[in-house]
Protein backbone atom coordinates (compact mmCIF):
# COMPACT_ATOMS: atom_id res chain seq x y z
CA UNK A 1 0.00 0.00 0.00
CA UNK A 2 2.80 2.37 0.72
CA UNK A 3 5.00 3.80 -1.91
CA UNK A 4 8.72 3.25 -1.68
CA UNK A 5 10.78 6.45 -1.52
CA UNK A 6 12.82 5.54 -4.62
CA UNK A 7 9.75 4.64 -6.66
CA UNK A 8 8.32 7.80 -8.17
CA UNK A 9 4.82 7.61 -9.54
CA UNK A 10 4.88 8.65 -13.20
CA UNK A 11 2.35 11.18 -14.39
CA UNK A 12 -0.64 9.44 -15.88
CA UNK A 13 -3.66 10.27 -17.98
CA UNK A 14 -7.16 9.02 -17.11
CA UNK A 15 -6.81 6.47 -19.94
CA UNK A 16 -3.55 5.14 -18.47
CA UNK A 17 -5.16 4.90 -15.04
CA UNK A 18 -8.02 2.86 -16.49
CA UNK A 19 -5.59 0.51 -18.22
CA UNK A 20 -3.55 0.31 -15.00
CA UNK A 21 -6.65 -0.91 -13.19
CA UNK A 22 -7.44 -3.36 -16.01
CA UNK A 23 -4.03 -5.05 -15.75
CA UNK A 24 -4.77 -5.85 -12.11
CA UNK A 25 -8.43 -6.82 -12.52
CA UNK A 26 -7.55 -8.95 -15.53
CA UNK A 27 -6.10 -11.44 -13.07
CA UNK A 28 -9.64 -12.48 -12.18
CA UNK A 29 -9.98 -13.74 -15.77
CA UNK A 30 -7.66 -16.56 -14.70
CA UNK A 31 -10.50 -18.29 -12.91
CA UNK A 32 -12.36 -18.56 -16.22
CA UNK A 33 -9.46 -19.47 -18.51
CA UNK A 34 -6.80 -21.14 -16.33
CA UNK A 35 -3.79 -21.21 -18.66
CA UNK A 36 -4.19 -17.87 -20.46
CA UNK A 37 -6.28 -15.94 -17.98
CA UNK A 38 -4.14 -14.46 -15.25
CA UNK A 39 -1.30 -13.34 -17.45
CA UNK A 40 -3.04 -12.96 -20.79
CA UNK A 41 -5.05 -9.83 -20.11
CA UNK A 42 -2.10 -8.19 -18.39
CA UNK A 43 0.31 -9.00 -21.22
CA UNK A 44 -2.14 -7.81 -23.90
CA UNK A 45 -2.77 -4.50 -22.16
CA UNK A 46 0.95 -4.05 -21.46
CA UNK A 47 1.72 -4.64 -25.13
CA UNK A 48 -1.10 -2.33 -26.23
CA UNK A 49 0.09 0.46 -23.93
CA UNK A 50 3.83 -0.31 -24.27
CA UNK A 51 4.76 3.38 -24.41
CA UNK A 52 3.20 4.07 -21.01
CA UNK A 53 5.57 3.89 -18.04
CA UNK A 54 2.60 3.96 -15.66
CA UNK A 55 0.89 0.95 -17.25
CA UNK A 56 4.23 -0.87 -17.56
CA UNK A 57 4.93 -0.56 -13.85
CA UNK A 58 1.46 -1.78 -12.94
CA UNK A 59 1.69 -4.65 -15.44
CA UNK A 60 5.04 -5.80 -13.99
CA UNK A 61 3.63 -5.61 -10.47
CA UNK A 62 0.58 -7.63 -11.52
CA UNK A 63 2.64 -10.31 -13.28
CA UNK A 64 5.03 -10.58 -10.32
CA UNK A 65 2.06 -10.99 -8.00
CA UNK A 66 0.41 -13.62 -10.19
CA UNK A 67 3.65 -15.59 -10.42
CA UNK A 68 4.04 -15.35 -6.63
CA UNK A 69 0.46 -16.48 -6.07
CA UNK A 70 0.97 -19.42 -8.44
CA UNK A 71 3.94 -20.49 -6.32
CA UNK A 72 1.91 -20.08 -3.11
CA UNK A 73 -0.98 -22.12 -4.54
CA UNK A 74 1.38 -24.93 -5.54
CA UNK A 75 2.89 -24.96 -2.05
CA UNK A 76 -0.55 -24.86 -0.43
CA UNK A 77 -1.78 -27.66 -2.66
CA UNK A 78 1.25 -29.69 -1.58
CA UNK A 79 0.15 -29.34 2.02
CA UNK A 80 -3.21 -30.89 1.13
CA UNK A 81 -1.39 -34.20 0.65
CA UNK A 82 0.46 -33.88 3.96
CA UNK A 83 -2.28 -32.48 6.17
CA UNK A 84 -5.65 -31.99 4.48
CA UNK A 85 -7.20 -29.40 6.82
CA UNK A 86 -4.10 -27.19 6.93
CA UNK A 87 -3.65 -27.36 3.16
CA UNK A 88 -7.28 -26.46 2.51
CA UNK A 89 -7.04 -23.58 4.98
CA UNK A 90 -3.94 -22.30 3.18
CA UNK A 91 -5.70 -22.53 -0.19
CA UNK A 92 -8.69 -20.60 1.16
CA UNK A 93 -6.51 -17.95 2.80
CA UNK A 94 -4.46 -17.58 -0.39
CA UNK A 95 -7.59 -17.05 -2.46
CA UNK A 96 -8.97 -14.38 -0.13
CA UNK A 97 -5.57 -12.67 0.08
CA UNK A 98 -5.28 -12.66 -3.71
CA UNK A 99 -8.76 -11.22 -4.29
CA UNK A 100 -8.35 -8.45 -1.72
CA UNK A 101 -4.87 -7.54 -3.00
CA UNK A 102 -6.03 -7.33 -6.61
CA UNK A 103 -8.95 -5.07 -5.76
CA UNK A 104 -6.71 -2.79 -3.67
CA UNK A 105 -4.14 -2.60 -6.48
CA UNK A 106 -6.79 -1.79 -9.08
CA UNK A 107 -8.21 0.97 -6.88
CA UNK A 108 -4.74 2.47 -6.40
CA UNK A 109 -4.04 2.32 -10.14
CA UNK A 110 -7.37 4.00 -10.85
CA UNK A 111 -6.38 6.76 -8.42
CA UNK A 112 -3.10 7.27 -10.28
CA UNK A 113 -0.93 5.76 -7.55
CA UNK A 114 1.53 2.89 -7.53
CA UNK A 115 0.71 -0.19 -5.46
CA UNK A 116 3.24 -2.58 -3.99
CA UNK A 117 1.77 -6.03 -3.39
CA UNK A 118 2.46 -7.70 -0.06
CA UNK A 119 4.39 -10.99 -0.07
CA UNK A 120 5.28 -10.52 -3.73
CA UNK A 121 8.47 -11.95 -5.18
CA UNK A 122 10.19 -9.81 -7.81
CA UNK A 123 10.46 -12.00 -10.91
CA UNK A 124 10.33 -9.06 -13.32
CA UNK A 125 12.47 -6.22 -12.04
CA UNK A 126 11.96 -2.55 -12.77
CA UNK A 127 14.78 -1.44 -14.98
CA UNK A 128 16.21 1.80 -16.22
CA UNK A 129 16.21 1.75 -19.98
CA UNK A 130 13.97 1.23 -22.93
CA UNK A 131 10.45 2.61 -22.50
CA UNK A 132 10.72 2.62 -18.69
CA UNK A 133 12.53 5.95 -18.40
Secondary structure, 3 states (H helix, E strand, C coil): CCCCCCCCCCCCCHHHHHHHHHHHHHHHHHHCCCCCHHHHHHHHHHHHCCCCHHHHHHHHHHHHHHHHHHHHHHHHHHHHHHCHHHHHHHHHHHHHHHHHHHHHHHHHHHCCCCCCCCCCCCCCCCCCCHHHC
